[in-house]
């Protein structure tokens, strides 16, 4: 290559001259392109971080949404977002089962690179930014914020994790043109005629068919939106290497090669090889149009993307170095003036003009030259400065109108025009910043309204729960009082039962003793009957009386036996406040009295027998068998009474009932303590919710004031 590098002398000479005239600005240009590249990368990464943060909050919200309400939630959530055109949920089989775009539901993704990306998320349990890639759903759903729209798509894939496992994927769809808008920011272009910022692939992770250097973002020259000359859709003509043209979109259709060599141009190639590239000096490098450009290349990764991307921030070398300094312009004019003055003076000297003539001519020349210098050099610059100052003043005092820019016709090729470009860049930066603040303020305001409603609802529910807990606490307190009272009554019943049992046992002992006496007397009767020989009518009648008395004793014995059985049953049912024990005790007392009365009658009858001893013998002969049977019944009664005296089941049942009631009382006391703790916790929670409500109200006021302030700015 010669002095002009890869350029011909015809193309290279004027560019070389321009670069030489502006060689003092090389450092400024390096800083400029470094700043542009750094700023654009930061804009992209911050934008992506914001999207991930919003998706993370949505996964937390989804945990409290019923599955039947997923579609409504996704639709509402999508409407609240700025850039998402669709939010949808994907199951483990790769099927869309809920979406803000109903027609997408039921679509299955079971193969291809898309499926590989999904499997990566299921496996690693980490978010993934997938794309750009071609997806017809994006084109069908439509655009959101960008004036451009096609099928090129970005997907933000956020896993939903429960108990350490991924249960489903929340996916947000963003048209790739949004990313192009972020890095282009048309009003912020210092080099408005040629400046282009574009993203290209360096190292793909999933789709290995995408070659390094392939375009991943829209070019400014894709159509006639920003360039009234040639564009890629109409076709960019090169002098010797044909036409560079796209069919649908820059992404994937353009690979940044030099058409002269079909190899990646040096800006992209050096960025891939070295991780970056900065080239702002003559002759620059040939881009895909084979036009000399200069700029900065950087390598970066988007948050949660596994691909490595590159970005070039470029401008045509001709535009970068076409600036003409005011000092240079003044220098040319001054040198021309002085040179003309010298030539004129020499000419007058050669013509031997008198001194007065030379003086008059010089005076006239100075006047004319001064007028020309002021009118044609100084005055236009002063007017330009005044106009620029007025434009800046209008922007500064525009009441927040950030859509105003310094007109293109004022952006001349000198320091004043460059200052105007920087002012436009500054206003554009503020526009972008304020637009983001407005967007954030709006979202915060909406969130604050929702938070206010939710805290109000929770506060009401907390108050209701506190009321319920207080009622429960009162009921449990009353239950504890009732249990304690029942315990007291059980103790009283137990004491009464002990007393009744002691009395019953005493009656049983007396009955046993009396029955034993009866048995002894019956034995005596039998002995005396064996000795009797004759019986009279009265003796027979007395014998019949003895038989009746014995029959009564037998009936009493039977009844005693039955009551003993009933007493056992009633002891088992002592839980009914012990009433059965009192009945049994009373019946035992009555039976004891009847037993005593019966034995008294036996004694009277025996006295009659003694008074009529002479008649007993005959009667006993006839009644000996009945007397023996009566003795047997007396033995049975005695046996039953002995069993009653040893079983003691009423005491056992009473003890069991008392143990049960004690357990109930202990449980009630524990419940009362728990209810007390719950009530205290509810009071604290209610107080906290009330504080949150107050803070929400206060923050809402601050946010509304912020929104009112920010809304004063018109960001277009």
C-alpha positions in Angstrom: 0.0 0.0 0.0 1.1 3.5 -0.7 0.8 6.8 1.2 -3.0 6.6 1.1 -3.2 3.0 2.3 -5.9 0.9 0.6 -7.4 4.1 -0.9 -6.6 5.4 -4.4 -4.9 8.7 -4.6 -8.0 10.3 -5.9 -10.0 9.2 -2.9 -7.2 9.3 -0.4 -5.7 12.8 -1.1 -8.6 14.9 0.1 -9.2 12.7 3.1 -5.5 12.8 3.9 -5.5 16.6 3.7 -8.5 16.8 6.0 -6.9 14.5 8.5 -3.7 16.5 8.5 -5.6 19.7 9.0 -7.4 18.1 12.1 -4.5 16.0 13.4 -4.7 17.9 16.6 -8.1 16.4 17.3 -7.1 12.8 17.2 -7.0 12.5 21.0 -10.5 14.0 21.2 -11.8 11.6 18.6 -10.4 8.6 20.5 -12.0 9.8 23.7 -15.3 10.4 21.8 -15.5 6.9 20.3 -14.4 5.3 23.6 -17.2 7.2 25.3 -19.8 6.3 22.7 -19.0 2.6 22.9 -18.9 2.5 26.7 -22.1 4.4 26.9 -24.0 2.2 24.5 -22.8 -1.0 26.2 -23.9 0.4 29.6 -27.3 1.4 28.1 -27.8 -2.2 26.9 -26.7 -4.0 30.1 -28.7 -1.6 32.4 -31.7 -2.1 30.2 -31.4 -5.9 30.4 -30.8 -5.8 34.2 -34.0 -3.8 34.5 -35.9 -6.5 32.5 -34.5 -9.3 34.7 -35.4 -7.5 37.9 -39.0 -7.0 36.7 -39.2 -10.7 35.7 -37.8 -11.8 39.1 -40.6 -9.8 40.9 -43.2 -11.4 38.6 -42.0 -14.9 39.6 -42.5 -13.9 43.2 -46.0 -12.6 42.5 -46.9 -15.7 40.5 -46.5 -17.8 43.7 -49.7 -16.3 45.0 -51.7 -16.6 41.8 -54.1 -19.4 41.2 -53.4 -21.5 38.1 -56.8 -20.6 36.7 -55.9 -16.9 36.8 -52.5 -17.2 35.1 -53.6 -15.8 31.8 -55.3 -12.8 33.3 -52.2 -12.1 35.5 -49.9 -12.4 32.5 -52.0 -10.1 30.4 -52.2 -7.5 33.2 -48.5 -7.8 33.9 -47.6 -7.4 30.2 -49.7 -4.2 30.0 -47.8 -2.8 32.9 -44.4 -3.4 31.2 -42.8 -1.1 28.6 -41.0 -3.4 26.3 -42.5 -6.9 26.6 -44.9 -7.8 23.8 -45.8 -11.2 25.4 -45.4 -13.0 28.7 -46.0 -16.8 28.7 -45.4 -19.9 30.8 -43.8 -23.0 29.6 -44.0 -26.5 31.2 -41.4 -29.2 31.4 -42.6 -30.7 28.0 -42.0 -27.4 26.3 -45.7 -26.6 25.9 -47.0 -23.0 26.4 -49.8 -23.5 28.9 -50.5 -19.8 29.8 -49.9 -16.6 27.9 -50.8 -13.0 27.5 -51.4 -13.8 23.9 -54.1 -16.4 23.8 -53.3 -17.8 20.3 -49.9 -18.9 21.5 -51.3 -21.3 24.2 -50.7 -24.9 23.3 -47.7 -24.3 21.1 -45.0 -26.9 21.8 -41.2 -26.4 21.5 -39.8 -29.9 21.3 -36.7 -29.6 19.0 -34.1 -27.4 17.5 -31.8 -24.7 19.0 -34.8 -23.2 20.9 -35.3 -26.4 22.8 -31.6 -26.6 23.6 -31.8 -23.2 25.3 -34.9 -24.3 27.3 -33.1 -27.4 28.4 -30.2 -25.3 29.6 -32.5 -23.4 31.9 -34.1 -26.5 33.3 -30.6 -28.0 33.9 -28.8 -25.0 35.4 -31.8 -23.4 37.1 -30.5 -20.1 36.0 -32.1 -17.3 33.9 -31.1 -17.1 30.2 -31.3 -14.4 27.6 -31.8 -16.3 24.3 -31.5 -14.6 20.9 -31.7 -12.8 18.7 -33.4 -15.4 16.5 -36.3 -15.5 14.0 -39.7 -16.1 15.5 -42.9 -15.6 13.5 -44.9 -15.1 16.7 -43.1 -11.8 17.4 -44.1 -10.4 14.0 -47.7 -11.6 14.5 -48.1 -10.2 18.0 -46.8 -6.8 16.9 -44.5 -4.0 18.1 -44.6 -2.2 21.4 -42.2 0.7 21.5 -40.1 0.7 18.3 -41.2 2.2 15.0 -39.5 -0.7 13.4 -40.8 -4.3 13.6 -40.0 -7.7 12.2 -39.6 -11.3 13.3 -36.2 -11.0 15.0 -36.7 -11.8 18.7 -35.1 -11.7 22.2 -36.4 -14.0 24.9 -35.9 -13.4 28.6 -36.3 -16.9 30.2 -36.8 -16.9 33.9 -37.1 -20.2 35.8 -39.7 -20.6 38.5 -38.1 -22.5 41.4 -40.0 -24.1 44.3 -38.2 -26.3 46.9 -35.0 -26.2 44.9 -36.6 -27.5 41.7 -37.7 -25.7 38.5 -41.5 -26.0 38.1 -42.0 -23.9 35.0 -40.5 -21.1 32.9 -41.7 -17.5 32.8 -40.6 -16.1 29.4 -40.8 -12.5 28.2 -40.8 -11.7 24.5 -39.0 -8.5 23.3 -38.6 -7.5 19.6 -35.0 -7.2 18.8 -35.5 -3.8 17.2 -35.9 -2.4 20.8 -32.2 -3.2 21.3 -31.4 -1.4 18.0 -33.3 1.7 19.2 -31.3 1.7 22.4 -27.9 1.8 20.7 -28.8 4.1 17.8 -30.5 7.0 19.7 -30.6 9.1 16.5 -30.6 12.6 18.1 -27.5 11.6 20.0 -25.3 10.9 16.9 -22.4 13.3 16.8 -21.8 12.3 13.2 -25.4 12.4 12.0 -24.7 11.6 8.4 -22.7 8.4 8.8 -22.5 7.4 12.5 -23.7 3.8 13.0 -23.6 1.6 16.1 -24.2 -2.1 15.4 -23.9 -5.4 17.2 -22.4 -8.5 15.7 -21.7 -12.1 16.8 -18.3 -13.1 18.2 -18.9 -16.5 19.8 -22.4 -18.2 19.7 -23.3 -20.7 22.4 -26.3 -22.4 21.0 -26.7 -21.7 17.3 -23.3 -22.5 15.9 -24.5 -21.7 12.4 -24.2 -18.0 13.1 -20.8 -17.0 11.9 -18.5 -14.5 13.7 -19.1 -11.0 12.4 -22.8 -11.6 11.5 -25.1 -8.6 12.3 -27.3 -9.0 15.4 -28.9 -5.5 15.4 -30.5 -3.2 12.9 -28.4 -0.7 10.9 -29.2 2.9 10.6 -28.9 2.3 6.8 -31.5 -0.5 6.8 -34.0 1.7 5.1 -34.7 5.4 4.3 -35.7 6.3 7.9 -32.5 8.1 8.7 -30.6 8.1 5.4 -32.1 9.8 2.3 -29.4 8.3 0.2 -28.6 4.7 -0.4 -29.9 2.1 2.1 -29.6 -1.7 2.4 -33.2 -2.5 1.4 -32.9 -0.5 -1.8 -29.3 -1.7 -2.2 -26.0 0.1 -1.5 -23.8 0.3 -4.6 -20.1 -0.2 -4.5 -17.8 0.9 -7.2 -16.3 -2.4 -8.2 -17.8 -5.1 -6.0 -21.6 -5.0 -6.7 -24.6 -4.2 -4.6 -24.9 -4.8 -0.9 -28.6 -5.6 -0.2 -30.9 -7.2 2.4 -34.3 -8.8 1.9 -36.0 -8.4 5.3 -33.7 -7.2 8.1 -30.0 -6.5 8.8 -29.8 -9.2 11.4 -28.4 -12.5 10.0 -28.4 -11.2 6.4 -25.3 -9.0 6.7 -21.9 -10.2 7.7 -19.4 -7.3 8.1 -16.9 -8.2 5.4 -14.9 -6.0 3.1 -16.4 -6.6 -0.4 -12.9 -6.3 -1.9 -11.6 -9.3 0.0 -14.8 -11.1 1.3 -13.0 -11.2 4.7 -14.2 -9.6 7.9 -13.2 -5.9 7.7 -10.4 -5.0 10.1 -12.7 -3.2 12.7 -14.7 -6.3 13.3 -11.8 -8.7 12.8 -9.5 -6.9 15.3 -12.3 -6.7 17.8 -12.9 -10.4 17.6 -9.2 -11.2 17.7 -8.1 -8.7 20.4 -11.3 -8.1 22.4 -11.4 -4.5 21.2 -10.3 -2.1 18.5 -9.8 1.6 18.3 -8.9 3.2 14.9 -9.5 6.9 14.3 -6.6 7.9 12.1 -6.3 8.1 8.4 -6.9 5.9 6.3 -9.3 4.1 8.6 -10.6 0.7 7.3 -13.1 -0.4 4.7 -16.6 -1.4 6.0 -19.1 -3.7 4.3 -19.8 -0.8 1.8 -16.1 -0.4 1.1 -16.2 3.1 2.5 -13.4 4.4 4.7 -14.6 4.5 8.3 -13.1 4.9 11.8 -14.4 3.9 15.2 -14.3 1.8 18.3 -15.0 -1.9 18.7 -15.8 -3.6 22.0 -16.6 -7.1 23.2 -19.3 -7.8 25.9 -21.9 -10.2 27.2 -25.4 -9.2 28.0 -26.7 -10.2 31.5 -27.6 -14.0 31.5 -26.6 -14.4 27.9 -24.2 -17.2 27.0 -23.2 -15.7 23.7 -20.3 -13.2 23.3 -21.2 -10.2 21.2 -19.2 -7.3 19.7 -20.3 -3.7 19.1 -18.8 -1.3 16.6 -19.4 2.5 17.0 -18.3 4.0 13.6 -18.5 7.0 11.4 -17.3 7.8 7.9 -13.7 9.2 8.0 -14.8 12.0 5.7 -17.4 13.3 8.2 -15.1 12.9 11.2 -12.3 15.0 9.6 -14.3 17.5 7.6 -14.3 20.0 10.5 -12.6 23.3 9.8 -11.5 25.2 12.8 -12.5 28.9 13.3 -8.9 29.6 14.0 -7.9 28.0 10.7 -10.5 30.0 8.9 -9.3 33.2 10.5 -5.7 32.3 9.8 -6.5 31.8 6.1 -8.2 35.1 5.9 -5.5 36.9 7.8 -2.7 35.4 5.7 -4.6 36.2 2.5 -5.1 39.8 3.7 -1.4 40.2 4.6 -0.2 38.6 1.4 -2.4 40.8 -0.7 -1.2 43.8 1.2 2.5 42.9 0.5 1.8 42.3 -3.2 -0.1 45.5 -3.5 2.7 47.5 -1.7 5.3 46.0 -4.0 3.3 46.8 -7.0 2.8 50.4 -6.0 6.5 50.7 -5.3 7.4 49.3 -8.7 5.1 51.9 -10.2 6.9 54.7 -8.4 3.8 56.0 -6.8 4.2 59.0 -4.4 4.1 58.3 -0.7 0.8 60.0 -0.3 -0.7 57.8 -3.0 0.7 54.7 -1.4 -0.7 55.8 2.0 -4.2 56.5 0.5 -4.2 53.1 -1.3 -3.2 51.3 1.9 -5.8 53.2 3.9 -8.4 52.3 1.4 -7.2 48.6 1.3 -7.3 48.4 5.1 -10.8 49.8 5.2 -12.1 47.5 2.5 -10.2 44.5 3.9 -11.4 45.3 7.4 -15.0 45.6 6.2 -14.7 42.3 4.3 -13.0 40.6 7.3 -15.7 41.8 9.7 -18.7 41.2 7.4 -17.6 37.9 5.9 -15.6 36.3 8.7 -16.2 37.7 12.1 -19.9 38.7 11.8 -21.1 35.3 10.5 -19.3 33.6 13.4 -20.7 36.1 15.9 -24.2 35.6 14.4 -23.7 31.9 14.6 -22.6 32.1 18.2 -25.7 34.3 19.0 -28.0 31.9 17.2 -26.4 29.0 19.0 -26.7 30.8 22.3 -30.4 31.6 21.6 -31.0 28.0 20.7 -29.3 26.7 23.8 -31.3 29.3 25.8 -34.6 28.0 24.3 -33.6 24.5 25.2 -32.6 25.5 28.7 -35.7 27.6 29.3 -38.0 25.4 27.3 -40.0 24.5 30.4 -38.8 20.9 30.2 -39.2 20.4 26.4 -36.4 17.9 25.7 -37.6 17.4 22.1 -36.0 20.6 21.0 -32.7 20.3 19.1 -30.3 22.8 17.5 -31.3 22.8 13.8 -29.2 20.9 11.3 -28.4 24.1 9.3 -26.6 25.5 12.4 -24.3 22.5 12.8 -21.5 23.9 10.6 -18.2 22.3 10.2 -16.4 24.2 12.9 -16.1 24.4 16.7 -19.5 26.0 17.0 -21.2 23.3 14.9 -19.4 20.7 17.0 -20.6 22.4 20.1 -24.1 22.3 18.7 -23.8 18.6 18.1 -22.6 18.0 21.7 -25.5 20.1 22.9 -27.9 17.9 21.0 -26.1 14.8 22.3 -26.4 16.2 25.8 -30.1 17.0 25.4 -30.6 13.5 23.9 -28.9 11.9 26.9 -31.1 13.9 29.2 -34.1 13.0 27.1 -33.2 9.3 27.5 -32.5 9.7 31.2 -35.7 11.6 31.9 -37.7 9.1 29.7 -36.3 6.3 31.9 -37.1 8.3 35.1 -40.6 9.0 33.8 -41.1 5.3 33.0 -39.7 4.3 36.4 -41.8 6.9 38.2 -44.9 5.7 36.4 -44.1 2.1 37.4 -43.4 3.0 41.0 -46.6 5.1 41.1 -48.6 2.1 39.8 -46.8 -0.2 42.2 -47.4 2.2 45.1 -51.1 2.2 44.3 -51.2 -1.6 44.2 -49.2 -1.7 47.4 -51.5 0.8 49.1 -54.5 -1.3 48.1 -52.8 -4.5 49.3 -51.7 -3.0 52.6 -55.2 -1.7 53.2 -56.6 -5.1 52.4 -54.1 -6.8 54.7 -54.7 -4.3 57.4 -58.4 -5.0 57.3 -57.8 -8.7 57.2 -55.3 -8.4 60.1 -57.9 -6.5 62.1 -60.5 -9.2 61.3 -58.0 -11.9 62.3 -57.2 -10.1 65.5 -60.9 -9.9 66.3 -61.3 -13.6 65.7 -58.3 -14.4 67.8 -59.7 -12.2 70.6 -63.0 -14.1 70.4 -61.1 -17.4 70.4 -59.1 -16.3 73.3 -62.2 -15.4 75.2 -63.8 -18.7 74.4 -60.7 -20.7 75.4 -60.6 -18.7 78.6 -64.2 -19.6 79.4 -63.4 -23.2 78.5 -60.5 -23.2 80.9 -62.9 -21.8 83.6 -65.4 -24.5 82.8 -62.8 -27.2 82.9 -61.5 -26.0 86.2 -65.0 -25.9 87.6 -65.6 -29.4 86.3 -62.4 -30.4 87.9 -63.6 -29.0 91.2 -66.9 -30.8 90.8 -65.1 -34.1 90.0 -63.1 -33.6 93.2 -66.3 -33.0 95.1 -67.9 -36.0 93.5 -64.8 -38.1 94.3 -65.0 -37.0 98.0 -68.7 -37.8 98.0 -68.2 -41.1 96.3 -65.5 -41.9 98.8 -67.8 -41.1 101.6 -70.7 -43.1 100.0 -68.4 -46.0 99.3 -67.3 -46.0 102.9 -70.9 -46.0 104.0 -71.8 -48.7 101.5 -68.9 -50.8 102.6 -70.0 -50.4 106.2 -73.6 -51.5 105.2 -72.1 -54.4 103.3 -70.1 -55.5 106.4 -73.3 -55.2 108.5 -75.2 -57.2 105.9 -72.5 -59.8 105.8 -72.5 -60.1 109.6 -76.3 -60.3 109.7 -76.4 -62.9 106.9 -73.8 -64.9 108.8 -76.0 -64.8 111.8 -78.9 -65.9 109.7 -76.9 -68.8 108.4 -76.0 -69.8 112.0 -79.6 -69.5 113.0 -80.7 -71.5 110.1 -78.3 -74.3 111.1 -79.8 -74.2 114.6 -83.2 -74.5 113.1 -82.2 -77.5 111.0 -80.8 -79.1 114.1 -83.9 -78.4 116.1 -86.2 -79.6 113.3 -84.4 -83.0 113.3 -85.3 -83.3 116.9 -89.0 -82.4 116.4 -91.4 -85.2 116.1 -94.8 -83.6 115.7 -96.2 -80.4 114.3 -99.3 -78.6 115.1 -101.3 -76.4 112.8 -99.7 -73.3 114.4 -96.2 -74.9 113.9 -97.0 -75.6 110.3 -98.2 -72.0 109.9 -95.0 -70.8 111.6 -93.0 -73.1 109.3 -94.8 -71.4 106.4 -93.9 -68.0 107.9 -90.3 -69.2 108.1 -90.5 -70.3 104.5 -91.9 -66.9 103.5 -89.2 -65.1 105.4 -86.5 -67.3 103.8 -88.2 -66.6 100.4 -87.9 -62.9 101.1 -84.2 -63.3 101.9 -83.8 -65.2 98.7 -85.5 -62.4 96.7 -83.3 -59.9 98.6 -80.2 -61.8 97.7 -81.3 -61.9 94.0 -81.9 -58.2 94.1 -78.6 -57.6 95.8 -76.9 -59.6 93.1 -78.6 -57.6 90.4 -77.8 -54.3 92.0 -74.2 -55.3 92.4 -74.1 -55.9 88.6 -75.8 -52.5 88.0 -73.3 -50.9 90.3 -70.5 -52.2 88.2 -72.1 -50.9 85.1 -72.8 -47.5 86.6 -69.2 -47.3 87.8 -68.1 -47.6 84.2 -70.4 -44.8 83.2 -69.3 -42.5 86.0 -68.6 -39.8 83.5 -72.2 -38.6 83.8 -71.3 -36.5 86.8 -71.3 -39.6 89.1 -75.1 -39.7 89.4 -75.2 -43.4 89.1 -73.0 -43.9 92.1 -75.5 -42.1 94.4 -78.3 -44.2 93.1 -76.4 -47.4 93.7 -75.4 -46.4 97.1 -79.0 -45.5 98.0 -80.3 -48.8 96.7 -77.6 -50.7 98.7 -78.8 -48.8 101.8 -82.4 -49.8 101.2 -81.4 -53.4 100.6 -79.5 -53.4 103.8 -82.5 -52.1 105.7 -84.7 -54.7 104.1 -82.2 -57.3 105.0 -82.3 -56.1 108.6 -86.1 -56.1 108.6 -86.2 -59.5 107.2 -83.9 -60.9 109.8 -86.0 -59.2 112.5 -89.0 -61.1 111.2 -87.0 -64.3 111.3 -86.1 -63.6 114.9 -89.8 -63.1 115.8 -90.7 -66.2 114.0 -88.0 -68.2 115.8 -89.4 -66.9 119.1 -92.8 -68.3 118.0 -91.1 -71.5 117.1 -89.4 -71.6 120.6 -92.8 -70.9 122.2 -94.3 -73.7 120.2 -91.3 -76.1 120.3 -93.6 -79.0 120.8 -95.1 -78.5 117.3 -91.9 -77.8 115.4 -90.8 -81.4 114.9 -93.7 -82.3 112.6 -93.5 -79.1 110.6 -89.8 -79.4 110.2 -90.1 -82.9 108.9 -92.2 -81.5 106.1 -90.1 -78.3 105.6 -86.6 -79.6 106.2 -85.8 -79.5 102.4 -87.0 -75.8 102.1 -84.9 -74.9 105.1 -81.8 -76.4 103.6 -82.5 -74.6 100.3 -82.8 -71.3 102.2 -79.4 -71.9 103.9 -78.0 -72.3 100.4 -79.5 -69.0 99.3 -78.0 -67.3 102.3 -74.6 -68.6 101.3 -75.0 -67.1 97.9 -76.0 -63.7 99.3 -72.9 -63.8 101.5 -70.7 -64.6 98.5 -72.2 -61.7 96.5 -71.7 -59.3 99.4 -68.0 -60.4 99.7 -67.5 -59.7 96.0 -69.0 -56.3 96.4 -66.7 -55.5 99.3 -63.5 -56.4 97.3 -64.2 -55.0 93.7 -64.1 -51.2 94.5 -64.8 -50.3 90.8 -66.5 -47.0 91.6 -63.2 -45.6 93.0 -61.3 -46.8 89.9 -63.8 -45.2 87.5 -63.7 -42.0 89.4 -59.9 -41.8 89.2 -60.0 -42.4 85.5 -62.5 -39.7 85.0 -60.4 -37.3 87.1 -57.3 -38.1 85.1 -59.1 -37.3 81.8 -60.4 -34.0 83.1 -56.9 -33.1 84.3 -55.6 -33.7 80.8 -58.3 -31.5 79.3 -57.5 -28.8 81.8 -53.8 -28.9 80.9 -54.6 -28.8 77.2 -56.9 -25.8 77.7 -54.2 -23.9 79.6 -51.7 -24.6 76.8 -54.3 -23.3 74.2 -54.9 -20.2 76.3 -51.1 -19.5 76.4 -50.9 -20.1 72.6 -53.9 -17.8 72.0 -52.3 -15.2 74.1 -49.1 -15.3 72.0 -51.1 -15.2 68.8 -53.1 -12.3 70.0 -49.9 -10.4 70.9 -48.4 -11.3 67.5 -51.5 -10.1 65.7 -51.4 -6.8 67.6 -47.7 -6.3 66.6 -48.5 -7.3 63.0 -51.4 -4.9 62.9 -49.2 -2.1 64.2 -46.6 -2.9 61.6 -49.2 -2.9 58.8 -50.5 0.4 60.0 -46.9 1.8 59.9 -46.5 0.3 56.4 -49.8 1.9 55.4 -48.6 5.3 56.7 -45.2 4.9 55.0 -47.0 3.9 51.8 -49.2 7.0 51.9 -46.2 9.1 52.5 -44.1 7.5 49.7 -47.2 7.8 47.4 -47.2 11.6 48.1 -43.5 11.8 47.3 -43.9 9.7 44.2 -46.8 11.8 43.0 -44.8 14.9 43.5 -41.9 13.3 41.6 -44.3 12.3 38.8 -45.6 15.9 38.6 -42.1 17.2 38.3 -40.9 14.7 35.8 -44.0 15.1 33.7 -43.1 18.7 33.1 -40.4 17.4 30.7 -41.5 16.5 27.2 -39.3 13.6 26.1 -41.1 13.0 22.8 
